[in-house]
Amino acid sequence: MKPSLAKGTRDFTSQEVSRRKYIINILQNNFELFGFQPLETPSFENLSTLTGKYGEEGDRLIFKILNSGDYTSKVNQEDWENKSHQKLTSQISDKALRYDLTVPFARFVAMNHGKLTFPYKRYQIQPVWRADRPQKGRFREFYQCDADVVGSESLFQEVDLVQLYLKSFSDLKVPVTIHLNNRKILSGLAEYAGITDKLIDFTVALDKLDKIGKEGVVKELLEREISQESIDKLDFLFTQSDDALENLLQLKEKFAGNEVGTKGVEELEFVLTQSINLGVDIQNLVFDITLARGLDYYTGAIFEVKADEVAMGSIGGGGRYDNLTEVFGVKNIPGIGISFGLDRIYLVMEELDLFPEEASSKMEYLFANFGGEETLEALKLIMKLREKGVSAELYPENSKINKQFTYAEKKGIKNLVFLGEEEIKNGKVTFKNLEAGEQKTVSLEEFLG
């Protein structure tokens, strides 16, 4: 049988692993600079922990794990015959691969809130799984790099997370724009249009604007039984200006007497104004009134980061979720978090050729194998280099020198070292820099530096 990969998964070559580590190291360094502490949670959770937290569409994308052993033994025969998949799922599966890092984090906080110091800031860099349709930049297994703060309602957390995004992408040299909205604004819009009972339907459809366009969103709203009259009242959503603060001012007028909508406008206005006061270029921040991020748990600010020079979906996103731990029986722990999409950031950096040479792991020295006594002397010198933190290896066989050259070049090794009988006798080392094509003979002391 010919081996193959499961759809939506990938192998990573040594260069890809090194480049991913380069991105992770920059993000991890910034997380810790901003006061976040590391956390890891299991790859799979109880299915009940994940279900109902991501909306109807999200629930469908959760990878369920079949129960161990004879998972059909406890199945209701009638449900089996009727192929009632919703009823059957709970009977044959009680675990699932995590869909994101936020819900497992909320579960952790709910279980450990008595031991944590609030506000509690954590970062987490681990893989997640979604039973999505694979396409460019969208995989079934991918890494998320999250930073969350729980236990604080202060809007300065939003301001700080804007700073964290901008610093991290600046360090990666990826030009980005941060799109912002507020879930309270979306609730205000639903109230304004008289569709409060259809808030989730409204936000899920609106969130697809960049994928299906205005016509597609209107069609979906009608299919979700939202009237044409309500849709007409919301038509201004599709013709926003480029000035974030001007758009907010217009919205404030429409929301006169609309308490929840006005609150959302004021919160977003605070975040934008304070960010500008801290020197953030307003061009890097966009008030995107159609941004909904189709997750049910957001209650305030919503973020989405887009690369300026590459056609790619969002490379980061997040928001405030003041009620998330409530579903686990723990009330009054507000939270806000953002996520960096490692895989998409990688694709953007690759397309823009932004990886520096040091992002690829390369062996410094390959010692040619001459056999006999020279091999033992080469290994002794290799040990000394490794003790100094310098990467080095011995070509394993006493092969023709051309073969050893070819191996070094294909593997991208920087220097080929010749420690022959003459060099050993004179306390010298000869090495050739394969990138520059230069060969030198130096003393042993100089070589070890």
Solvent accessible surface area in square Angstrom, and as a share of the most:
residue,aa,sasa,rsa
1,M,233,1.04
2,K,177,0.75
3,P,120,0.76
4,S,105,0.68
5,L,99,0.49
6,A,71,0.55
7,K,151,0.64
8,G,13,0.12
9,T,39,0.23
10,R,70,0.26
11,D,108,0.56
12,F,72,0.30
13,T,84,0.49
14,S,94,0.60
15,Q,88,0.39
16,E,51,0.23
17,V,66,0.38
18,S,17,0.11
19,R,44,0.16
20,R,19,0.07
21,K,118,0.50
22,Y,48,0.18
23,I,0,0.00
24,I,34,0.17
25,N,90,0.46
26,I,31,0.16
27,L,0,0.00
28,Q,69,0.31
29,N,86,0.44
30,N,0,0.00
31,F,0,0.00
32,E,89,0.40
33,L,114,0.57
34,F,40,0.17
35,G,44,0.43
36,F,7,0.03
37,Q,107,0.47
38,P,90,0.57
39,L,25,0.12
40,E,134,0.60
41,T,11,0.06
42,P,78,0.49
43,S,50,0.32
44,F,101,0.42
45,E,11,0.05
46,N,79,0.41
47,L,18,0.09
48,S,88,0.57
49,T,13,0.08
50,L,0,0.00
51,T,65,0.38
52,G,52,0.50
53,K,22,0.09
54,Y,2,0.01
55,G,11,0.11
56,E,135,0.60
57,E,65,0.29
58,G,4,0.04
59,D,36,0.18
60,R,153,0.56
61,L,45,0.22
62,I,6,0.03
63,F,63,0.26
64,K,83,0.35
65,I,59,0.30
66,L,94,0.47
67,N,45,0.23
68,S,110,0.71
69,G,69,0.66
70,D,99,0.51
71,Y,80,0.30
72,T,56,0.33
73,S,79,0.51
74,K,174,0.74
75,V,21,0.12
76,N,76,0.39
77,Q,117,0.52
78,E,117,0.52
79,D,19,0.10
80,W,115,0.40
81,E,120,0.54
82,N,100,0.51
83,K,165,0.70
84,S,32,0.21
85,H,130,0.58
86,Q,144,0.64
87,K,122,0.52
88,L,22,0.11
89,T,35,0.21
90,S,81,0.52
91,Q,46,0.20
92,I,31,0.16
93,S,3,0.02
94,D,75,0.39
95,K,71,0.30
96,A,0,0.00
97,L,43,0.21
98,R,1,0.01
99,Y,11,0.04
100,D,6,0.03
101,L,0,0.00
102,T,16,0.09
103,V,0,0.00
104,P,0,0.00
105,F,1,0.00
106,A,2,0.01
107,R,39,0.14
108,F,42,0.17
109,V,0,0.00
110,A,12,0.09
111,M,135,0.60
112,N,29,0.15
113,H,78,0.35
114,G,74,0.71
115,K,167,0.71
116,L,35,0.17
117,T,115,0.67
118,F,73,0.30
119,P,73,0.46
120,Y,22,0.08
121,K,46,0.20
122,R,0,0.00
123,Y,8,0.03
124,Q,1,0.00
125,I,28,0.14
126,Q,22,0.10
127,P,27,0.17
128,V,0,0.00
129,W,34,0.12
130,R,49,0.18
131,A,34,0.27
132,D,25,0.13
133,R,170,0.62
134,P,43,0.27
135,Q,88,0.39
136,K,138,0.58
137,G,5,0.05
138,R,69,0.25
139,F,34,0.14
140,R,67,0.24
141,E,59,0.27
142,F,35,0.15
143,Y,70,0.26
144,Q,21,0.09
145,C,0,0.00
146,D,3,0.01
147,A,0,0.00
148,D,2,0.01
149,V,2,0.01
150,V,2,0.01
151,G,28,0.27
152,S,17,0.11
153,E,129,0.58
154,S,48,0.31
155,L,42,0.21
156,F,121,0.50
157,Q,29,0.13
158,E,1,0.00
159,V,4,0.02
160,D,49,0.26
161,L,3,0.01
162,V,0,0.00
163,Q,46,0.21
164,L,0,0.00
165,Y,0,0.00
166,L,35,0.17
167,K,79,0.34
168,S,0,0.00
169,F,1,0.00
170,S,75,0.48
171,D,51,0.27
172,L,2,0.01
173,K,144,0.61
174,V,4,0.02
175,P,47,0.30
176,V,8,0.04
177,T,21,0.12
178,I,0,0.00
179,H,30,0.13
180,L,1,0.01
181,N,0,0.00
182,N,1,0.01
183,R,12,0.05
184,K,44,0.19
185,I,0,0.00
186,L,0,0.00
187,S,26,0.17
188,G,0,0.00
189,L,0,0.00
190,A,0,0.00
191,E,85,0.38
192,Y,58,0.22
193,A,7,0.05
194,G,62,0.59
195,I,9,0.04
196,T,88,0.51
197,D,126,0.66
198,K,47,0.20
199,L,41,0.20
200,I,76,0.39
201,D,37,0.19
202,F,1,0.00
203,T,0,0.00
204,V,23,0.13
205,A,0,0.00
206,L,1,0.01
207,D,38,0.20
208,K,47,0.20
209,L,40,0.20
210,D,102,0.53
211,K,137,0.58
212,I,75,0.38
213,G,30,0.29
214,K,90,0.38
215,E,151,0.68
216,G,18,0.17
217,V,0,0.00
218,V,28,0.16
219,K,127,0.54
220,E,27,0.12
221,L,4,0.02
222,L,80,0.40
223,E,113,0.51
224,R,63,0.23
225,E,140,0.63
226,I,3,0.01
227,S,60,0.38
228,Q,90,0.40
229,E,133,0.60
230,S,11,0.07
231,I,7,0.04
232,D,86,0.45
233,K,91,0.39
234,L,3,0.02
235,D,61,0.32
236,F,41,0.17
237,L,4,0.02
238,F,40,0.17
239,T,106,0.62
240,Q,57,0.25
241,S,51,0.33
242,D,155,0.80
243,D,71,0.37
244,A,5,0.04
245,L,69,0.34
246,E,76,0.34
247,N,5,0.03
248,L,1,0.01
249,L,105,0.52
250,Q,90,0.40
251,L,2,0.01
252,K,68,0.29
253,E,127,0.57
254,K,75,0.32
255,F,0,0.00
256,A,85,0.66
257,G,89,0.85
258,N,13,0.07
259,E,149,0.67
260,V,51,0.29
261,G,0,0.00
262,T,36,0.21
263,K,100,0.42
264,G,0,0.00
265,V,0,0.00
266,E,89,0.40
267,E,16,0.07
268,L,2,0.01
269,E,52,0.23
270,F,63,0.26
271,V,3,0.02
272,L,0,0.00
273,T,54,0.32
274,Q,47,0.21
275,S,0,0.00
276,I,61,0.31
277,N,103,0.53
278,L,112,0.56
279,G,68,0.65
280,V,15,0.09
281,D,77,0.40
282,I,60,0.31
283,Q,137,0.61
284,N,46,0.24
285,L,5,0.03
286,V,54,0.31
287,F,7,0.03
288,D,30,0.16
289,I,3,0.02
290,T,15,0.09
291,L,9,0.04
292,A,0,0.00
293,R,49,0.18
294,G,29,0.28
295,L,26,0.13
296,D,57,0.30
297,Y,21,0.08
298,Y,15,0.06
299,T,36,0.21
300,G,0,0.00
301,A,6,0.05
302,I,0,0.00
303,F,0,0.00
304,E,23,0.10
305,V,0,0.00
306,K,48,0.21
307,A,12,0.09
308,D,76,0.40
309,E,115,0.52
310,V,13,0.08
311,A,101,0.78
312,M,29,0.13
313,G,35,0.34
314,S,28,0.18
315,I,1,0.00
316,G,7,0.06
317,G,3,0.02
318,G,5,0.05
319,G,0,0.00
320,R,9,0.03
321,Y,7,0.03
322,D,41,0.21
323,N,83,0.43
324,L,7,0.04
325,T,5,0.03
326,E,76,0.34
327,V,89,0.51
328,F,53,0.22
329,G,67,0.65
330,V,20,0.12
331,K,139,0.59
332,N,139,0.71
333,I,17,0.09
334,P,15,0.09
335,G,0,0.00
336,I,0,0.00
337,G,7,0.06
338,I,2,0.01
339,S,20,0.13
340,F,0,0.00
341,G,20,0.19
342,L,0,0.00
343,D,7,0.03
344,R,42,0.15
345,I,0,0.00
346,Y,18,0.07
347,L,45,0.22
348,V,0,0.00
349,M,1,0.00
350,E,83,0.37
351,E,101,0.45
352,L,46,0.23
353,D,122,0.63
354,L,44,0.22
355,F,22,0.09
356,P,40,0.25
357,E,114,0.51
358,E,138,0.62
359,A,4,0.03
360,S,21,0.13
361,S,93,0.60
362,K,78,0.33
363,M,46,0.21
364,E,52,0.23
365,Y,30,0.12
366,L,0,0.00
367,F,1,0.00
368,A,4,0.03
369,N,9,0.04
370,F,80,0.33
371,G,14,0.13
372,G,68,0.65
373,E,114,0.51
374,E,35,0.16
375,T,28,0.16
376,L,92,0.46
377,E,45,0.20
378,A,2,0.01
379,L,76,0.38
380,K,99,0.42
381,L,8,0.04
382,I,1,0.01
383,M,117,0.52
384,K,98,0.41
385,L,4,0.02
386,R,133,0.49
387,E,139,0.62
388,K,112,0.47
389,G,70,0.67
390,V,45,0.26
391,S,49,0.32
392,A,3,0.02
393,E,30,0.13
394,L,31,0.15
395,Y,14,0.05
396,P,90,0.57
397,E,100,0.45
398,N,102,0.52
399,S,31,0.20
400,K,167,0.71
401,I,65,0.33
402,N,112,0.57
403,K,122,0.52
404,Q,1,0.01
405,F,47,0.20
406,T,62,0.36
407,Y,72,0.27
408,A,0,0.00
409,E,109,0.49
410,K,174,0.74
411,K,102,0.43
412,G,25,0.24
413,I,4,0.02
414,K,57,0.24
415,N,9,0.05
416,L,0,0.00
417,V,0,0.00
418,F,28,0.12
419,L,11,0.06
420,G,11,0.11
421,E,131,0.59
422,E,107,0.48
423,E,32,0.14
424,I,62,0.31
425,K,151,0.64
426,N,83,0.42
427,G,32,0.31
428,K,82,0.35
429,V,0,0.00
430,T,9,0.05
431,F,34,0.14
432,K,55,0.23
433,N,45,0.23
434,L,35,0.18
435,E,107,0.48
436,A,65,0.50
437,G,47,0.45
438,E,104,0.47
439,Q,110,0.49
440,K,112,0.47
441,T,82,0.48
442,V,20,0.11
443,S,37,0.24
444,L,55,0.27
445,E,133,0.59
446,E,116,0.52
447,F,20,0.08
448,L,37,0.18
449,G,91,0.88
